[in-house]
Amino acid sequence: MEETLQSARPFEQFVLLSVVELSVKGKTPAHSYDVAETARDRLDDVDREPFGGVERQEVISALRTLADEDVLAKDRTESATGKGRPAYELAVDVDTVLDALEDAEGVGSYAESLRADA
């Protein structure tokens, strides 16, 4: 699993860490808009040029990829209007993600800050 996490694209790692943050706060399963909002709030915590902003469609794509890799579990929740919406939560342990990404170029400082909060 560590190799899967380390070989993920930097944006996918960033999105994954946003899910970790929501998980640590007890806010998972989370919808894509919650993940995107968390990611936007953390753009200053990454050691690279911003990813050109955080577009929700890119976040959705990253979430799907991470779910396909069995890093995230996909669930369906119902919105207030009764529509089913995909929601995501970690399928791996928080420490597994943080151990794999704390030295990752670009997102390592975000992983370290989450470890301090966990």
Biopython code that builds the backbone (N, CA, C, O; Angstrom):
import numpy as np
from Bio.PDB.StructureBuilder import StructureBuilder

atoms = [
    (1, "MET", "N", (0.820, -1.197, 0.000)),
    (1, "MET", "CA", (0.000, 0.000, 0.000)),
    (1, "MET", "C", (0.862, 1.259, 0.000)),
    (1, "MET", "O", (0.523, 2.253, -0.641)),
    (2, "GLU", "N", (1.977, 1.206, 0.723)),
    (2, "GLU", "CA", (2.850, 2.381, 0.789)),
    (2, "GLU", "C", (3.321, 2.786, -0.606)),
    (2, "GLU", "O", (3.378, 3.971, -0.932)),
    (3, "GLU", "N", (3.657, 1.791, -1.425)),
    (3, "GLU", "CA", (4.108, 2.078, -2.787)),
    (3, "GLU", "C", (2.990, 2.730, -3.608)),
    (3, "GLU", "O", (3.242, 3.651, -4.386)),
    (4, "THR", "N", (1.770, 2.253, -3.433)),
    (4, "THR", "CA", (0.622, 2.838, -4.121)),
    (4, "THR", "C", (0.463, 4.298, -3.738)),
    (4, "THR", "O", (0.229, 5.147, -4.597)),
    (5, "LEU", "N", (0.589, 4.590, -2.463)),
    (5, "LEU", "CA", (0.431, 5.958, -1.975)),
    (5, "LEU", "C", (1.553, 6.858, -2.474)),
    (5, "LEU", "O", (1.319, 8.001, -2.866)),
    (6, "GLN", "N", (2.773, 6.333, -2.455)),
    (6, "GLN", "CA", (3.911, 7.138, -2.876)),
    (6, "GLN", "C", (3.943, 7.361, -4.386)),
    (6, "GLN", "O", (4.499, 8.356, -4.851)),
    (7, "SER", "N", (3.353, 6.448, -5.154)),
    (7, "SER", "CA", (3.372, 6.596, -6.603)),
    (7, "SER", "C", (2.162, 7.368, -7.131)),
    (7, "SER", "O", (2.070, 7.624, -8.331)),
    (8, "ALA", "N", (1.243, 7.738, -6.254)),
    (8, "ALA", "CA", (0.088, 8.534, -6.670)),
    (8, "ALA", "C", (0.570, 9.907, -7.135)),
    (8, "ALA", "O", (1.607, 10.401, -6.693)),
    (9, "ARG", "N", (-0.199, 10.506, -8.028)),
    (9, "ARG", "CA", (0.125, 11.868, -8.481)),
    (9, "ARG", "C", (0.075, 12.818, -7.283)),
    (9, "ARG", "O", (-0.699, 12.595, -6.352)),
    (10, "PRO", "N", (0.892, 13.872, -7.297)),
    (10, "PRO", "CA", (0.897, 14.799, -6.165)),
    (10, "PRO", "C", (-0.490, 15.359, -5.820)),
    (10, "PRO", "O", (-0.819, 15.521, -4.645)),
    (11, "PHE", "N", (-1.295, 15.650, -6.837)),
    (11, "PHE", "CA", (-2.633, 16.173, -6.539)),
    (11, "PHE", "C", (-3.480, 15.112, -5.839)),
    (11, "PHE", "O", (-4.249, 15.434, -4.933)),
    (12, "GLU", "N", (-3.347, 13.858, -6.251)),
    (12, "GLU", "CA", (-4.080, 12.773, -5.588)),
    (12, "GLU", "C", (-3.626, 12.638, -4.135)),
    (12, "GLU", "O", (-4.450, 12.421, -3.247)),
    (13, "GLN", "N", (-2.326, 12.763, -3.889)),
    (13, "GLN", "CA", (-1.818, 12.721, -2.523)),
    (13, "GLN", "C", (-2.413, 13.860, -1.691)),
    (13, "GLN", "O", (-2.790, 13.673, -0.534)),
    (14, "PHE", "N", (-2.488, 15.025, -2.296)),
    (14, "PHE", "CA", (-3.036, 16.204, -1.635)),
    (14, "PHE", "C", (-4.511, 15.978, -1.280)),
    (14, "PHE", "O", (-4.939, 16.285, -0.167)),
    (15, "VAL", "N", (-5.273, 15.448, -2.218)),
    (15, "VAL", "CA", (-6.687, 15.155, -1.979)),
    (15, "VAL", "C", (-6.823, 14.095, -0.888)),
    (15, "VAL", "O", (-7.676, 14.209, -0.009)),
    (16, "LEU", "N", (-5.981, 13.066, -0.948)),
    (16, "LEU", "CA", (-6.016, 12.018, 0.069)),
    (16, "LEU", "C", (-5.758, 12.592, 1.460)),
    (16, "LEU", "O", (-6.430, 12.220, 2.422)),
    (17, "LEU", "N", (-4.802, 13.482, 1.566)),
    (17, "LEU", "CA", (-4.522, 14.095, 2.866)),
    (17, "LEU", "C", (-5.697, 14.946, 3.343)),
    (17, "LEU", "O", (-5.923, 15.067, 4.546)),
    (18, "SER", "N", (-6.435, 15.528, 2.422)),
    (18, "SER", "CA", (-7.645, 16.265, 2.801)),
    (18, "SER", "C", (-8.679, 15.313, 3.387)),
    (18, "SER", "O", (-9.370, 15.663, 4.344)),
    (19, "VAL", "N", (-8.794, 14.104, 2.819)),
    (19, "VAL", "CA", (-9.703, 13.090, 3.374)),
    (19, "VAL", "C", (-9.204, 12.650, 4.751)),
    (19, "VAL", "O", (-10.004, 12.444, 5.663)),
    (20, "VAL", "N", (-7.888, 12.506, 4.905)),
    (20, "VAL", "CA", (-7.318, 12.159, 6.214)),
    (20, "VAL", "C", (-7.703, 13.230, 7.239)),
    (20, "VAL", "O", (-8.113, 12.914, 8.356)),
    (21, "GLU", "N", (-7.566, 14.488, 6.851)),
    (21, "GLU", "CA", (-7.910, 15.579, 7.765)),
    (21, "GLU", "C", (-9.376, 15.491, 8.187)),
    (21, "GLU", "O", (-9.694, 15.632, 9.367)),
    (22, "LEU", "N", (-10.260, 15.260, 7.229)),
    (22, "LEU", "CA", (-11.682, 15.128, 7.550)),
    (22, "LEU", "C", (-11.928, 13.909, 8.441)),
    (22, "LEU", "O", (-12.770, 13.950, 9.339)),
    (23, "SER", "N", (-11.195, 12.836, 8.190)),
    (23, "SER", "CA", (-11.335, 11.617, 8.981)),
    (23, "SER", "C", (-10.918, 11.858, 10.433)),
    (23, "SER", "O", (-11.611, 11.445, 11.362)),
    (24, "VAL", "N", (-9.790, 12.525, 10.616)),
    (24, "VAL", "CA", (-9.288, 12.823, 11.957)),
    (24, "VAL", "C", (-10.309, 13.677, 12.726)),
    (24, "VAL", "O", (-10.446, 13.555, 13.943)),
    (25, "LYS", "N", (-11.013, 14.535, 11.998)),
    (25, "LYS", "CA", (-12.023, 15.401, 12.625)),
    (25, "LYS", "C", (-13.374, 14.698, 12.779)),
    (25, "LYS", "O", (-14.327, 15.285, 13.292)),
    (26, "GLY", "N", (-13.453, 13.435, 12.332)),
    (26, "GLY", "CA", (-14.698, 12.691, 12.455)),
    (26, "GLY", "C", (-15.756, 13.105, 11.443)),
    (26, "GLY", "O", (-16.951, 12.949, 11.693)),
    (27, "LYS", "N", (-15.321, 13.634, 10.295)),
    (27, "LYS", "CA", (-16.261, 14.149, 9.290)),
    (27, "LYS", "C", (-16.301, 13.292, 8.028)),
    (27, "LYS", "O", (-16.524, 13.811, 6.934)),
    (28, "THR", "N", (-16.086, 11.983, 8.169)),
    (28, "THR", "CA", (-16.183, 11.088, 7.018)),
    (28, "THR", "C", (-17.267, 10.060, 7.294)),
    (28, "THR", "O", (-17.527, 9.761, 8.459)),
    (29, "PRO", "N", (-17.907, 9.510, 6.275)),
    (29, "PRO", "CA", (-17.632, 9.721, 4.856)),
    (29, "PRO", "C", (-17.940, 11.166, 4.433)),
    (29, "PRO", "O", (-18.887, 11.789, 4.914)),
    (30, "ALA", "N", (-17.115, 11.664, 3.527)),
    (30, "ALA", "CA", (-17.209, 13.053, 3.082)),
    (30, "ALA", "C", (-17.544, 13.120, 1.598)),
    (30, "ALA", "O", (-17.108, 12.282, 0.809)),
    (31, "HIS", "N", (-18.319, 14.122, 1.236)),
    (31, "HIS", "CA", (-18.643, 14.364, -0.166)),
    (31, "HIS", "C", (-17.504, 15.128, -0.842)),
    (31, "HIS", "O", (-16.656, 15.723, -0.177)),
    (32, "SER", "N", (-17.501, 15.100, -2.149)),
    (32, "SER", "CA", (-16.432, 15.751, -2.903)),
    (32, "SER", "C", (-16.325, 17.236, -2.587)),
    (32, "SER", "O", (-15.221, 17.780, -2.555)),
    (33, "TYR", "N", (-17.454, 17.901, -2.355)),
    (33, "TYR", "CA", (-17.365, 19.340, -2.083)),
    (33, "TYR", "C", (-16.730, 19.616, -0.722)),
    (33, "TYR", "O", (-16.074, 20.644, -0.551)),
    (34, "ASP", "N", (-16.911, 18.716, 0.254)),
    (34, "ASP", "CA", (-16.237, 18.874, 1.545)),
    (34, "ASP", "C", (-14.728, 18.680, 1.398)),
    (34, "ASP", "O", (-13.928, 19.403, 1.992)),
    (35, "VAL", "N", (-14.363, 17.684, 0.591)),
    (35, "VAL", "CA", (-12.946, 17.415, 0.351)),
    (35, "VAL", "C", (-12.318, 18.591, -0.391)),
    (35, "VAL", "O", (-11.217, 19.023, -0.049)),
    (36, "ALA", "N", (-13.008, 19.111, -1.400)),
    (36, "ALA", "CA", (-12.485, 20.248, -2.174)),
    (36, "ALA", "C", (-12.306, 21.475, -1.283)),
    (36, "ALA", "O", (-11.306, 22.184, -1.392)),
    (37, "GLU", "N", (-13.267, 21.724, -0.408)),
    (37, "GLU", "CA", (-13.180, 22.873, 0.497)),
    (37, "GLU", "C", (-11.998, 22.728, 1.454)),
    (37, "GLU", "O", (-11.264, 23.687, 1.693)),
    (38, "THR", "N", (-11.821, 21.533, 1.994)),
    (38, "THR", "CA", (-10.691, 21.277, 2.894)),
    (38, "THR", "C", (-9.376, 21.472, 2.149)),
    (38, "THR", "O", (-8.442, 22.080, 2.672)),
    (39, "ALA", "N", (-9.307, 20.951, 0.923)),
    (39, "ALA", "CA", (-8.089, 21.090, 0.116)),
    (39, "ALA", "C", (-7.786, 22.566, -0.164)),
    (39, "ALA", "O", (-6.639, 22.998, -0.052)),
    (40, "ARG", "N", (-8.804, 23.326, -0.523)),
    (40, "ARG", "CA", (-8.595, 24.760, -0.791)),
    (40, "ARG", "C", (-8.031, 25.460, 0.447)),
    (40, "ARG", "O", (-7.154, 26.317, 0.339)),
    (41, "ASP", "N", (-8.542, 25.089, 1.620)),
    (41, "ASP", "CA", (-8.078, 25.710, 2.863)),
    (41, "ASP", "C", (-6.626, 25.368, 3.167)),
    (41, "ASP", "O", (-5.969, 26.079, 3.927)),
    (42, "ARG", "N", (-6.117, 24.279, 2.578)),
    (42, "ARG", "CA", (-4.758, 23.811, 2.863)),
    (42, "ARG", "C", (-3.755, 24.098, 1.757)),
    (42, "ARG", "O", (-2.609, 23.658, 1.846)),
    (43, "LEU", "N", (-4.152, 24.825, 0.717)),
    (43, "LEU", "CA", (-3.220, 25.094, -0.386)),
    (43, "LEU", "C", (-1.920, 25.733, 0.087)),
    (43, "LEU", "O", (-0.859, 25.485, -0.487)),
    (44, "ASP", "N", (-2.000, 26.548, 1.124)),
    (44, "ASP", "CA", (-0.790, 27.212, 1.626)),
    (44, "ASP", "C", (0.142, 26.256, 2.360)),
    (44, "ASP", "O", (1.286, 26.608, 2.649)),
    (45, "ASP", "N", (-0.335, 25.053, 2.665)),
    (45, "ASP", "CA", (0.465, 24.086, 3.416)),
    (45, "ASP", "C", (1.264, 23.136, 2.539)),
    (45, "ASP", "O", (1.929, 22.237, 3.055)),
    (46, "VAL", "N", (1.214, 23.315, 1.239)),
    (46, "VAL", "CA", (1.978, 22.436, 0.355)),
    (46, "VAL", "C", (3.202, 23.175, -0.155)),
    (46, "VAL", "O", (3.158, 24.377, -0.417)),
    (47, "ASP", "N", (4.306, 22.429, -0.292)),
    (47, "ASP", "CA", (5.588, 23.012, -0.677)),
    (47, "ASP", "C", (5.799, 22.968, -2.189)),
    (47, "ASP", "O", (6.836, 22.495, -2.654)),
    (48, "ARG", "N", (4.861, 23.440, -2.933)),
    (48, "ARG", "CA", (5.008, 23.475, -4.384)),
    (48, "ARG", "C", (4.071, 24.554, -4.890)),
    (48, "ARG", "O", (3.215, 25.070, -4.171)),
    (49, "GLU", "N", (4.267, 24.867, -6.139)),
    (49, "GLU", "CA", (3.348, 25.825, -6.733)),
    (49, "GLU", "C", (1.945, 25.260, -6.586)),
    (49, "GLU", "O", (1.745, 24.057, -6.756)),
    (50, "PRO", "N", (0.974, 26.102, -6.275)),
    (50, "PRO", "CA", (-0.391, 25.587, -6.178)),
    (50, "PRO", "C", (-0.753, 24.826, -7.447)),
    (50, "PRO", "O", (-0.224, 25.095, -8.526)),
    (51, "PHE", "N", (-1.637, 23.901, -7.298)),
    (51, "PHE", "CA", (-2.009, 23.021, -8.391)),
    (51, "PHE", "C", (-2.890, 23.731, -9.404)),
    (51, "PHE", "O", (-3.653, 23.083, -10.121)),
    (52, "GLY", "N", (-2.795, 25.048, -9.474)),
    (52, "GLY", "CA", (-3.662, 25.787, -10.369)),
    (52, "GLY", "C", (-5.042, 25.939, -9.757)),
    (52, "GLY", "O", (-6.036, 26.103, -10.464)),
    (53, "GLY", "N", (-5.090, 25.884, -8.436)),
    (53, "GLY", "CA", (-6.365, 25.935, -7.747)),
    (53, "GLY", "C", (-6.888, 24.532, -7.526)),
    (53, "GLY", "O", (-6.284, 23.548, -7.953)),
    (54, "VAL", "N", (-7.998, 24.460, -6.863)),
    (54, "VAL", "CA", (-8.616, 23.166, -6.574)),
    (54, "VAL", "C", (-10.002, 23.174, -7.201)),
    (54, "VAL", "O", (-10.949, 23.731, -6.646)),
    (55, "GLU", "N", (-10.102, 22.555, -8.351)),
    (55, "GLU", "CA", (-11.386, 22.465, -9.033)),
    (55, "GLU", "C", (-12.109, 21.210, -8.556)),
    (55, "GLU", "O", (-11.499, 20.149, -8.423)),
    (56, "ARG", "N", (-13.397, 21.333, -8.302)),
    (56, "ARG", "CA", (-14.150, 20.194, -7.768)),
    (56, "ARG", "C", (-14.089, 18.993, -8.702)),
    (56, "ARG", "O", (-13.998, 17.858, -8.236)),
    (57, "GLN", "N", (-14.136, 19.223, -10.015)),
    (57, "GLN", "CA", (-14.101, 18.105, -10.950)),
    (57, "GLN", "C", (-12.773, 17.338, -10.843)),
    (57, "GLN", "O", (-12.751, 16.112, -10.955)),
    (58, "GLU", "N", (-11.685, 18.057, -10.628)),
    (58, "GLU", "CA", (-10.384, 17.404, -10.447)),
    (58, "GLU", "C", (-10.363, 16.608, -9.136)),
    (58, "GLU", "O", (-9.782, 15.525, -9.067)),
    (59, "VAL", "N", (-10.993, 17.151, -8.114)),
    (59, "VAL", "CA", (-11.076, 16.458, -6.829)),
    (59, "VAL", "C", (-11.881, 15.172, -6.997)),
    (59, "VAL", "O", (-11.490, 14.123, -6.484)),
    (60, "ILE", "N", (-12.996, 15.246, -7.708)),
    (60, "ILE", "CA", (-13.827, 14.061, -7.953)),
    (60, "ILE", "C", (-13.026, 13.001, -8.688)),
    (60, "ILE", "O", (-13.095, 11.820, -8.348)),
    (61, "SER", "N", (-12.267, 13.415, -9.689)),
    (61, "SER", "CA", (-11.430, 12.472, -10.442)),
    (61, "SER", "C", (-10.393, 11.816, -9.537)),
    (61, "SER", "O", (-10.183, 10.605, -9.607)),
    (62, "ALA", "N", (-9.744, 12.610, -8.688)),
    (62, "ALA", "CA", (-8.740, 12.072, -7.762)),
    (62, "ALA", "C", (-9.386, 11.116, -6.762)),
    (62, "ALA", "O", (-8.816, 10.072, -6.447)),
    (63, "LEU", "N", (-10.567, 11.463, -6.265)),
    (63, "LEU", "CA", (-11.263, 10.590, -5.320)),
    (63, "LEU", "C", (-11.601, 9.251, -5.974)),
    (63, "LEU", "O", (-11.447, 8.198, -5.356)),
    (64, "ARG", "N", (-12.055, 9.294, -7.210)),
    (64, "ARG", "CA", (-12.380, 8.050, -7.921)),
    (64, "ARG", "C", (-11.135, 7.189, -8.111)),
    (64, "ARG", "O", (-11.172, 5.976, -7.901)),
    (65, "THR", "N", (-10.041, 7.819, -8.506)),
    (65, "THR", "CA", (-8.790, 7.080, -8.700)),
    (65, "THR", "C", (-8.352, 6.430, -7.392)),
    (65, "THR", "O", (-7.966, 5.261, -7.381)),
    (66, "LEU", "N", (-8.407, 7.169, -6.298)),
    (66, "LEU", "CA", (-8.006, 6.639, -4.998)),
    (66, "LEU", "C", (-8.934, 5.509, -4.549)),
    (66, "LEU", "O", (-8.488, 4.560, -3.905)),
    (67, "ALA", "N", (-10.205, 5.607, -4.880)),
    (67, "ALA", "CA", (-11.145, 4.522, -4.560)),
    (67, "ALA", "C", (-10.838, 3.295, -5.408)),
    (67, "ALA", "O", (-10.907, 2.168, -4.920)),
    (68, "ASP", "N", (-10.498, 3.512, -6.684)),
    (68, "ASP", "CA", (-10.141, 2.391, -7.560)),
    (68, "ASP", "C", (-8.886, 1.672, -7.075)),
    (68, "ASP", "O", (-8.723, 0.474, -7.306)),
    (69, "GLU", "N", (-8.005, 2.405, -6.405)),
    (69, "GLU", "CA", (-6.764, 1.840, -5.870)),
    (69, "GLU", "C", (-6.973, 1.244, -4.470)),
    (69, "GLU", "O", (-6.018, 0.795, -3.836)),
    (70, "ASP", "N", (-8.216, 1.241, -3.996)),
    (70, "ASP", "CA", (-8.578, 0.717, -2.676)),
    (70, "ASP", "C", (-7.955, 1.488, -1.515)),
    (70, "ASP", "O", (-7.764, 0.945, -0.427)),
    (71, "VAL", "N", (-7.642, 2.757, -1.759)),
    (71, "VAL", "CA", (-7.144, 3.627, -0.699)),
    (71, "VAL", "C", (-8.327, 4.264, 0.020)),
    (71, "VAL", "O", (-8.289, 4.495, 1.229)),
    (72, "LEU", "N", (-9.382, 4.543, -0.750)),
    (72, "LEU", "CA", (-10.616, 5.099, -0.204)),
    (72, "LEU", "C", (-11.756, 4.117, -0.404)),
    (72, "LEU", "O", (-11.770, 3.343, -1.361)),
    (73, "ALA", "N", (-12.702, 4.161, 0.506)),
    (73, "ALA", "CA", (-13.933, 3.388, 0.360)),
    (73, "ALA", "C", (-15.023, 4.357, -0.080)),
    (73, "ALA", "O", (-15.149, 5.457, 0.457)),
    (74, "LYS", "N", (-15.800, 3.934, -1.053)),
    (74, "LYS", "CA", (-16.870, 4.781, -1.576)),
    (74, "LYS", "C", (-18.187, 4.340, -0.968)),
    (74, "LYS", "O", (-18.491, 3.149, -0.910)),
    (75, "ASP", "N", (-18.956, 5.299, -0.521)),
    (75, "ASP", "CA", (-20.244, 5.051, 0.099)),
    (75, "ASP", "C", (-21.257, 5.949, -0.611)),
    (75, "ASP", "O", (-20.875, 6.854, -1.352)),
    (76, "ARG", "N", (-22.521, 5.703, -0.389)),
    (76, "ARG", "CA", (-23.539, 6.596, -0.929)),
    (76, "ARG", "C", (-24.324, 7.158, 0.238)),
    (76, "ARG", "O", (-24.770, 6.428, 1.123)),
    (77, "THR", "N", (-24.482, 8.467, 0.220)),
    (77, "THR", "CA", (-25.295, 9.110, 1.242)),
    (77, "THR", "C", (-26.412, 9.857, 0.527)),
    (77, "THR", "O", (-26.339, 10.113, -0.674)),
    (78, "GLU", "N", (-27.418, 10.191, 1.269)),
    (78, "GLU", "CA", (-28.554, 10.874, 0.673)),
    (78, "GLU", "C", (-28.521, 12.342, 1.057)),
    (78, "GLU", "O", (-28.317, 12.691, 2.220)),
    (79, "SER", "N", (-28.724, 13.194, 0.063)),
    (79, "SER", "CA", (-28.758, 14.630, 0.329)),
    (79, "SER", "C", (-30.125, 15.012, 0.894)),
    (79, "SER", "O", (-31.032, 14.183, 0.969)),
    (80, "ALA", "N", (-30.257, 16.255, 1.282)),
    (80, "ALA", "CA", (-31.523, 16.740, 1.831)),
    (80, "ALA", "C", (-32.654, 16.606, 0.818)),
    (80, "ALA", "O", (-33.817, 16.486, 1.203)),
    (81, "THR", "N", (-32.327, 16.627, -0.463)),
    (81, "THR", "CA", (-33.357, 16.510, -1.502)),
    (81, "THR", "C", (-33.601, 15.063, -1.899)),
    (81, "THR", "O", (-34.393, 14.785, -2.800)),
    (82, "GLY", "N", (-32.913, 14.134, -1.221)),
    (82, "GLY", "CA", (-33.144, 12.721, -1.488)),
    (82, "GLY", "C", (-32.298, 12.132, -2.601)),
    (82, "GLY", "O", (-32.490, 10.978, -2.984)),
    (83, "LYS", "N", (-31.358, 12.918, -3.125)),
    (83, "LYS", "CA", (-30.481, 12.393, -4.175)),
    (83, "LYS", "C", (-29.308, 11.647, -3.545)),
    (83, "LYS", "O", (-28.732, 12.089, -2.550)),
    (84, "GLY", "N", (-28.973, 10.525, -4.135)),
    (84, "GLY", "CA", (-27.817, 9.781, -3.661)),
    (84, "GLY", "C", (-26.534, 10.453, -4.114)),
    (84, "GLY", "O", (-26.394, 10.804, -5.286)),
    (85, "ARG", "N", (-25.619, 10.631, -3.216)),
    (85, "ARG", "CA", (-24.345, 11.277, -3.541)),
    (85, "ARG", "C", (-23.206, 10.387, -3.057)),
    (85, "ARG", "O", (-23.264, 9.839, -1.956)),
    (86, "PRO", "N", (-22.167, 10.246, -3.885)),
    (86, "PRO", "CA", (-21.028, 9.466, -3.415)),
    (86, "PRO", "C", (-20.305, 10.188, -2.278)),
    (86, "PRO", "O", (-20.159, 11.411, -2.287)),
    (87, "ALA", "N", (-19.868, 9.416, -1.320)),
    (87, "ALA", "CA", (-19.098, 9.947, -0.195)),
    (87, "ALA", "C", (-17.913, 9.006, 0.004)),
    (87, "ALA", "O", (-17.993, 7.819, -0.313)),
    (88, "TYR", "N", (-16.841, 9.532, 0.519)),
    (88, "TYR", "CA", (-15.595, 8.770, 0.620)),
    (88, "TYR", "C", (-15.060, 8.792, 2.041)),
    (88, "TYR", "O", (-15.204, 9.769, 2.776)),
    (89, "GLU", "N", (-14.430, 7.661, 2.402)),
    (89, "GLU", "CA", (-13.717, 7.570, 3.671)),
    (89, "GLU", "C", (-12.487, 6.696, 3.465)),
    (89, "GLU", "O", (-12.387, 5.972, 2.474)),
    (90, "LEU", "N", (-11.568, 6.770, 4.392)),
    (90, "LEU", "CA", (-10.329, 6.002, 4.267)),
    (90, "LEU", "C", (-10.607, 4.504, 4.313)),
    (90, "LEU", "O", (-11.411, 4.030, 5.116)),
    (91, "ALA", "N", (-9.934, 3.778, 3.446)),
    (91, "ALA", "CA", (-9.989, 2.311, 3.475)),
    (91, "ALA", "C", (-8.701, 1.767, 4.079)),
    (91, "ALA", "O", (-8.533, 0.556, 4.218)),
    (92, "VAL", "N", (-7.798, 2.669, 4.435)),
    (92, "VAL", "CA", (-6.529, 2.313, 5.070)),
    (92, "VAL", "C", (-6.392, 3.146, 6.344)),
    (92, "VAL", "O", (-7.104, 4.133, 6.525)),
    (93, "ASP", "N", (-5.502, 2.754, 7.199)),
    (93, "ASP", "CA", (-5.268, 3.436, 8.459)),
    (93, "ASP", "C", (-4.652, 4.821, 8.239)),
    (93, "ASP", "O", (-3.832, 5.004, 7.339)),
    (94, "VAL", "N", (-5.047, 5.783, 9.057)),
    (94, "VAL", "CA", (-4.492, 7.135, 8.981)),
    (94, "VAL", "C", (-2.969, 7.102, 9.043)),
    (94, "VAL", "O", (-2.305, 7.774, 8.254)),
    (95, "ASP", "N", (-2.413, 6.332, 9.967)),
    (95, "ASP", "CA", (-0.958, 6.272, 10.116)),
    (95, "ASP", "C", (-0.278, 5.718, 8.868)),
    (95, "ASP", "O", (0.830, 6.135, 8.531)),
    (96, "THR", "N", (-0.929, 4.787, 8.182)),
    (96, "THR", "CA", (-0.366, 4.237, 6.952)),
    (96, "THR", "C", (-0.192, 5.341, 5.916)),
    (96, "THR", "O", (0.843, 5.425, 5.253)),
    (97, "VAL", "N", (-1.210, 6.186, 5.782)),
    (97, "VAL", "CA", (-1.148, 7.292, 4.821)),
    (97, "VAL", "C", (-0.071, 8.293, 5.244)),
    (97, "VAL", "O", (0.751, 8.706, 4.427)),
    (98, "LEU", "N", (-0.077, 8.675, 6.505)),
    (98, "LEU", "CA", (0.886, 9.677, 6.975)),
    (98, "LEU", "C", (2.316, 9.161, 6.878)),
    (98, "LEU", "O", (3.214, 9.909, 6.491)),
    (99, "ASP", "N", (2.546, 7.881, 7.225)),
    (99, "ASP", "CA", (3.884, 7.301, 7.113)),
    (99, "ASP", "C", (4.367, 7.330, 5.665)),
    (99, "ASP", "O", (5.536, 7.615, 5.402)),
    (100, "ALA", "N", (3.472, 7.037, 4.732)),
    (100, "ALA", "CA", (3.856, 6.973, 3.317)),
    (100, "ALA", "C", (4.100, 8.355, 2.721)),
    (100, "ALA", "O", (4.913, 8.499, 1.807)),
    (101, "LEU", "N", (3.408, 9.369, 3.228)),
    (101, "LEU", "CA", (3.462, 10.678, 2.569)),
    (101, "LEU", "C", (4.211, 11.762, 3.330)),
    (101, "LEU", "O", (4.366, 12.869, 2.815)),
    (102, "GLU", "N", (4.683, 11.474, 4.547)),
    (102, "GLU", "CA", (5.334, 12.546, 5.303)),
    (102, "GLU", "C", (6.652, 13.005, 4.669)),
    (102, "GLU", "O", (7.113, 14.113, 4.945)),
    (103, "ASP", "N", (7.254, 12.178, 3.834)),
    (103, "ASP", "CA", (8.473, 12.585, 3.133)),
    (103, "ASP", "C", (8.226, 12.895, 1.664)),
    (103, "ASP", "O", (9.170, 13.137, 0.913)),
    (104, "ALA", "N", (6.966, 12.889, 1.251)),
    (104, "ALA", "CA", (6.639, 13.130, -0.158)),
    (104, "ALA", "C", (6.914, 14.581, -0.528)),
    (104, "ALA", "O", (6.592, 15.507, 0.217)),
    (105, "GLU", "N", (7.508, 14.749, -1.678)),
    (105, "GLU", "CA", (7.794, 16.094, -2.155)),
    (105, "GLU", "C", (6.481, 16.826, -2.372)),
    (105, "GLU", "O", (5.570, 16.305, -3.014)),
    (106, "GLY", "N", (6.389, 18.018, -1.841)),
    (106, "GLY", "CA", (5.198, 18.823, -2.052)),
    (106, "GLY", "C", (4.179, 18.720, -0.941)),
    (106, "GLY", "O", (3.718, 19.745, -0.440)),
    (107, "VAL", "N", (3.811, 17.510, -0.538)),
    (107, "VAL", "CA", (2.731, 17.361, 0.441)),
    (107, "VAL", "C", (3.221, 16.886, 1.808)),
    (107, "VAL", "O", (2.418, 16.718, 2.725)),
    (108, "GLY", "N", (4.515, 16.669, 1.952)),
    (108, "GLY", "CA", (5.065, 16.159, 3.208)),
    (108, "GLY", "C", (4.752, 17.036, 4.407)),
    (108, "GLY", "O", (4.460, 16.526, 5.489)),
    (109, "SER", "N", (4.809, 18.349, 4.228)),
    (109, "SER", "CA", (4.529, 19.246, 5.355)),
    (109, "SER", "C", (3.064, 19.159, 5.781)),
    (109, "SER", "O", (2.752, 19.297, 6.964)),
    (110, "TYR", "N", (2.174, 18.932, 4.831)),
    (110, "TYR", "CA", (0.743, 18.756, 5.145)),
    (110, "TYR", "C", (0.581, 17.473, 5.964)),
    (110, "TYR", "O", (-0.132, 17.467, 6.967)),
    (111, "ALA", "N", (1.236, 16.388, 5.543)),
    (111, "ALA", "CA", (1.163, 15.115, 6.276)),
    (111, "ALA", "C", (1.694, 15.292, 7.706)),
    (111, "ALA", "O", (1.102, 14.790, 8.661)),
    (112, "GLU", "N", (2.798, 16.000, 7.841)),
    (112, "GLU", "CA", (3.382, 16.216, 9.169)),
    (112, "GLU", "C", (2.430, 17.015, 10.064)),
    (112, "GLU", "O", (2.296, 16.719, 11.251)),
    (113, "SER", "N", (1.773, 18.023, 9.494)),
    (113, "SER", "CA", (0.853, 18.825, 10.299)),
    (113, "SER", "C", (-0.358, 17.989, 10.745)),
    (113, "SER", "O", (-0.892, 18.194, 11.835)),
    (114, "LEU", "N", (-0.782, 17.048, 9.894)),
    (114, "LEU", "CA", (-1.898, 16.177, 10.260)),
    (114, "LEU", "C", (-1.483, 15.208, 11.369)),
    (114, "LEU", "O", (-2.279, 14.890, 12.252)),
    (115, "ARG", "N", (-0.245, 14.744, 11.316)),
    (115, "ARG", "CA", (0.228, 13.837, 12.369)),
    (115, "ARG", "C", (0.203, 14.558, 13.717)),
    (115, "ARG", "O", (-0.126, 13.953, 14.738)),
    (116, "ALA", "N", (0.539, 15.814, 13.725)),
    (116, "ALA", "CA", (0.511, 16.588, 14.972)),
    (116, "ALA", "C", (-0.909, 16.723, 15.511)),
    (116, "ALA", "O", (-1.120, 16.800, 16.722)),
    (117, "ASP", "N", (-1.881, 16.749, 14.597)),
    (117, "ASP", "CA", (-3.288, 16.881, 14.995)),
    (117, "ASP", "C", (-3.929, 15.540, 15.367)),
    (117, "ASP", "O", (-4.920, 15.496, 16.096)),
    (118, "ALA", "N", (-3.346, 14.440, 14.851)),
    (118, "ALA", "CA", (-3.971, 13.118, 15.040)),
    (118, "ALA", "C", (-3.768, 12.573, 16.435)),
    (118, "ALA", "O", (-4.234, 11.477, 16.744)),
]
sb = StructureBuilder()
sb.init_structure("model")
sb.init_model(0)
sb.init_chain("A")
sb.init_seg("    ")
for serial, (resi, resn, name, xyz) in enumerate(atoms, 1):
    if name == "N":
        sb.init_residue(resn, " ", resi, " ")
    sb.init_atom(name, np.array(xyz, "f"), 0.0, 1.0, " ", f" {name:<3s}", serial, name[0])
structure = sb.get_structure()
